[in-house]
Amino acid sequence: MNHIVTVQDAVTAFAEWLEPTAAELDAIEQEMPLILADVDLVDAQIITLDRTPSELDARRIRRARRRVLAERAALANRTGTVSLPGGAA
């Protein structure tokens, strides 16, 4: 006879130690402008998937790409000046 048991680990798999740490949340917060710029770029590209891009669409994509590049540069400048503990760079 086979016994039916519950899968307790699957039900309670989300323990408190699986939550992001404060440092991880801070890193996400620092990267949020870049994440939002990437989302805007993907949105602009999705708009043109089913049609021929107009001049307005092309400008929207170029503007979104420039914003992504600017946010990447700003993020690199912000994180490049931060020194890590323990002497690591």
Sequence and secondary structure as in RCSB ss.txt:
>XXXX:A:sequence
MNHIVTVQDAVTAFAEWLEPTAAELDAIEQEMPLILADVDLVDAQIITLDRTPSELDARRIRRARRRVLAERAAL
ANRTGTVSLPGGAA
>XXXX:A:secstr
       HHHHT   GGGS  HHHHHHHHHHHHHHHHHHHHHHHHHHTTTS   HHHHHHHHHHHHHHHHHHHHH
HHHHHS   GGG  
